Amino acid sequence: MSILESERLIFRPPRPADIQAMTVWLGDFSVSRNLAEVPHPYTEDDAEDFVSRRGRHGDGYYAFTILAKKDGMFLGGIGLHMEQAGPEFGYWLGKPFWGQGYASEAARTLTRFAFERLDLPFVWAGWFHDNPASGHVLAKLGARHNGSRMRDCMARGVKVLCHEMMLTREAFLPKKAA
Ligand SMILES: CC(C)(COP(=O)(O)OP(=O)(O)OC[C@H]1O[C@@H](n2cnc3c(N)ncnc32)[C@H](O)[C@@H]1OP(=O)(O)O)[C@@H](O)C(=O)NCCC(=O)NCCS
């Protein structure tokens, strides 16, 4: 079972202790509207289901809860899973934790795990057109635009234009690790 660490963050698989915070933070539409597969409203049952399915790494799924190193506070989640189109990663933070560089630090740590520990040649992630902060996080990693398509957004209940970004191991590794 992998536990990852960066300067300010700890990453470990989701646990039942996360359910309450997940329900609160993912219940915020300003978070879920930017994610493809999170419903709105988001209930404790949804969080419980996620933790029971993704609390163990395997079957191509690597989900991590993001915690603050300084006090163990739950901040959000990040994960990688093997899709038909290749390994996709995604991330989110509770709204009070935005704007402090945590997503950039978390995405760098997760992609380093993908390249160095899982030995993947590339990973990809998509961002909805009206969520430029996430596009910026991906661009800073070295990810390149690789096409756009309409993608289901469960929380909004409609398809939304999604820009897909690909990050190769070559583009990532020369950069300094988080
Ligand atoms: C998107 C999200 C992950 C960003 O998290 P964060 O911790 O605030 O991100 P960071 O602070 O690491 O970086 C955000 C970057 O975007 C920039 N940014 C913020 N708002 C922006 C905007 N409207 N347009 C362009 N860039 C923007 C910030 O300045 C920062 O860049 P910098 O490091 O060069 O200053 C967070 O807002 C979130 O969880 N949103 C809901 C879920 C989500 O969108 N997940 C991603 C799905 S693809």
Ligand as a Chemical Component Dictionary entry (heavy atoms), coordinates in Angstrom:
data_LIG
# 
_chem_comp.id                   LIG 
_chem_comp.type                 NON-POLYMER 
_chem_comp.pdbx_formal_charge   0 
_chem_comp.three_letter_code    LIG 
# 
loop_
_chem_comp_atom.comp_id 
_chem_comp_atom.atom_id 
_chem_comp_atom.alt_atom_id 
_chem_comp_atom.type_symbol 
_chem_comp_atom.charge 
_chem_comp_atom.model_Cartn_x 
_chem_comp_atom.model_Cartn_y 
_chem_comp_atom.model_Cartn_z 
_chem_comp_atom.pdbx_ordinal 
LIG C1  C1  C 0 -8.526  23.424 -9.445  1  
LIG C2  C2  C 0 -7.978  23.194 -8.050  2  
LIG C3  C3  C 0 -7.554  21.756 -7.899  3  
LIG C4  C4  C 0 -6.777  24.136 -7.875  4  
LIG O1  O1  O 0 -6.235  23.904 -6.581  5  
LIG P1  P1  P 0 -5.233  24.947 -5.912  6  
LIG O2  O2  O 0 -4.558  24.262 -4.781  7  
LIG O3  O3  O 0 -5.942  26.199 -5.652  8  
LIG O4  O4  O 0 -4.201  25.135 -7.111  9  
LIG P2  P2  P 0 -2.748  25.755 -6.996  10 
LIG O5  O5  O 0 -2.763  26.817 -5.946  11 
LIG O6  O6  O 0 -1.739  24.681 -6.869  12 
LIG O7  O7  O 0 -2.533  26.364 -8.441  13 
LIG C5  C5  C 0 -3.522  27.063 -9.093  14 
LIG C6  C6  C 0 -2.856  27.893 -10.163 15 
LIG O8  O8  O 0 -3.872  28.406 -11.030 16 
LIG C7  C7  C 0 -3.802  29.805 -11.029 17 
LIG N1  N1  N 0 -5.161  30.289 -11.187 18 
LIG C8  C8  C 0 -6.095  30.470 -10.239 19 
LIG N2  N2  N 0 -7.214  30.928 -10.813 20 
LIG C9  C9  C 0 -6.967  31.025 -12.138 21 
LIG C10 C10 C 0 -7.718  31.441 -13.261 22 
LIG N3  N3  N 0 -8.996  31.863 -13.122 23 
LIG N4  N4  N 0 -7.154  31.406 -14.475 24 
LIG C11 C11 C 0 -5.878  30.980 -14.642 25 
LIG N5  N5  N 0 -5.103  30.567 -13.609 26 
LIG C12 C12 C 0 -5.648  30.598 -12.378 27 
LIG C13 C13 C 0 -3.170  30.193 -9.708  28 
LIG O9  O9  O 0 -2.580  31.472 -9.760  29 
LIG C14 C14 C 0 -2.123  29.093 -9.590  30 
LIG O10 O10 O 0 -1.033  29.323 -10.436 31 
LIG P3  P3  P 0 0.418   29.756 -9.846  32 
LIG O11 O11 O 0 0.866   28.623 -8.977  33 
LIG O12 O12 O 0 1.263   29.926 -11.066 34 
LIG O13 O13 O 0 0.180   31.013 -9.084  35 
LIG C15 C15 C 0 -9.042  23.552 -6.954  36 
LIG O14 O14 O 0 -9.558  24.820 -7.239  37 
LIG C16 C16 C 0 -10.160 22.548 -6.902  38 
LIG O15 O15 O 0 -10.078 21.557 -6.191  39 
LIG N6  N6  N 0 -11.252 22.812 -7.650  40 
LIG C17 C17 C 0 -12.403 21.905 -7.676  41 
LIG C18 C18 C 0 -12.063 20.537 -8.281  42 
LIG C19 C19 C 0 -11.228 20.648 -9.530  43 
LIG O16 O16 O 0 -11.341 21.588 -10.294 44 
LIG N7  N7  N 0 -10.387 19.649 -9.754  45 
LIG C20 C20 C 0 -9.590  19.588 -10.952 46 
LIG C21 C21 C 0 -10.367 18.890 -11.997 47 
LIG S1  S1  S 0 -9.511  18.890 -13.563 48 
# 
loop_
_chem_comp_bond.comp_id 
_chem_comp_bond.atom_id_1 
_chem_comp_bond.atom_id_2 
_chem_comp_bond.value_order 
_chem_comp_bond.pdbx_ordinal 
LIG C1  C2  SING 1  
LIG C2  C3  SING 2  
LIG C2  C4  SING 3  
LIG C2  C15 SING 4  
LIG C4  O1  SING 5  
LIG O1  P1  SING 6  
LIG P1  O2  DOUB 7  
LIG P1  O3  SING 8  
LIG P1  O4  SING 9  
LIG O4  P2  SING 10 
LIG P2  O5  DOUB 11 
LIG P2  O6  SING 12 
LIG P2  O7  SING 13 
LIG O7  C5  SING 14 
LIG C5  C6  SING 15 
LIG C6  O8  SING 16 
LIG C6  C14 SING 17 
LIG O8  C7  SING 18 
LIG C7  N1  SING 19 
LIG C7  C13 SING 20 
LIG N1  C8  SING 21 
LIG N1  C12 SING 22 
LIG C8  N2  DOUB 23 
LIG N2  C9  SING 24 
LIG C9  C10 SING 25 
LIG C9  C12 DOUB 26 
LIG C10 N3  SING 27 
LIG C10 N4  DOUB 28 
LIG N4  C11 SING 29 
LIG C11 N5  DOUB 30 
LIG N5  C12 SING 31 
LIG C13 O9  SING 32 
LIG C13 C14 SING 33 
LIG C14 O10 SING 34 
LIG O10 P3  SING 35 
LIG P3  O11 DOUB 36 
LIG P3  O12 SING 37 
LIG P3  O13 SING 38 
LIG C15 O14 SING 39 
LIG C15 C16 SING 40 
LIG C16 O15 DOUB 41 
LIG C16 N6  SING 42 
LIG N6  C17 SING 43 
LIG C17 C18 SING 44 
LIG C18 C19 SING 45 
LIG C19 O16 DOUB 46 
LIG C19 N7  SING 47 
LIG N7  C20 SING 48 
LIG C20 C21 SING 49 
LIG C21 S1  SING 50 
# 
